[in-house]
Amino acid sequence: MGYTGPRLYLGSGVTTIRTTGSRAPYAEINLKDAIDHGSRRAAHPSHRAIHHGRAGRRRDGDREFSRAARRFVAYWAAEGATWIKAYTDIRRADLGAAIQEAHRRGIKVTGHLCR
């Protein structure tokens, strides 16, 4: 789907899609880079997701996960991600840390935060 999906979307008139989380983040980053450089025509994807289990383990009373969330966002922003998605199990303080880091790096955050 990394090749055909974005082309089918574009063929249907969809120019930008926001996948809000990816199983193949580097494939999406490479696709965006190819689109931006004119070597590929497809709908633009977005990138990586963050949740409590992905960026690290939390110990109550410390800031380990908030630091891990910041590092997670910093890493994917440096790799070329333009969106980060947060999932329901992220805690408010950790989400705040991720959002601050994302905005500091000029990328956006979206969430599936059904609380």
N, C-alpha and C positions, 0 to 999 in steps of 0.2 A: 504493500500500500504506500510505501514511501515514495515510489515513483508514479504509480498510476493514480492514486487518490488525489494528490494535488492537481494533476493535469485534468482529471475528470471534473473537479470543482471549477477550475478555470474555464473549461469548455462549457460549463453550465452557467457561466457569468459570475461566479464567486471569485473575487480577487484576493480576499484575505480570510483566513480561517484562524481561529484561536483554539488550539487543541487542548489547552490548559492541562498539560501533563503529557508525558511521552514515555513510551517504552524504549525509544531509540533517539535520545536527545541529540546525539552528534549527527545523526542522519538529518534531523530537522534543521540543525544549525548549518550543516553543509548545504542543504537545499536553499535556505534563506540566503546564504552567501552566493550561491550560483544564480539565484534570481536577481539579487542586488547587482551582480556584475554582468547581467545580461546573457549569461550562457545557458540559462534555463528559463522556461516559461511555465509558471505554475502559481497556484494560490500560496500566499505567504503563510507559513506555519508559526506557531509559538512554541514554548519550550517546557521547562522542567517543573516538577512538583515537589513540595516540601510537606512533610508531616512529622509527627512526633518520633516515629520509629526510623525515619530515613536519615536525619541529620545527626542523631546521637541519642544516648540514653540520658534521661533526666534523673537527677537525685534531688529530692525535695530539699529546699533550703539553699541551693546554690544556683549559679547561673550557667552551668555547663551547657545545657541545651540552647539557651539564647546565644551563647558564643558560637556553638556549632551551627545554628541557624544563620547567623551572620556570615560565617565562613562558607556555608553552602551557597548562599546568595552571591557572595563575592566571587566564588569559583565559577558559577554558571554565568554570571555577568561577564567575567573575563573571557569565558569561552564563546560568548556571543549571544547568549540567551537574552531575549527582550521581555519576557514575561516569566514570572514565577507563580505557581499555584500553591495555595495552602489548603490542607485538608482539615476535616472536622476535629481531629484529635490534637491539633496544635493548641497550646495554651495561649492565653491573651498576651502575656508578657513576651513570649517567644515569637508570636506573630508580630507584635510591635517591633521587636528587634529586627526581624526579617524585613518588615516594611521599611524601617529606617534605612537599612543597608541597601535595599533595592532602590529607594528614592535617591539616596546619596550617589548611586551609580547610574541613575537615569533610566531605570527599567521599572516596569509595572508589576503589580501584584493583584491577583484575583484569588477568589477562595470559594470553597465548598464548605461553608461554615455553619451548618444546620444546628445551632445550639439555641 
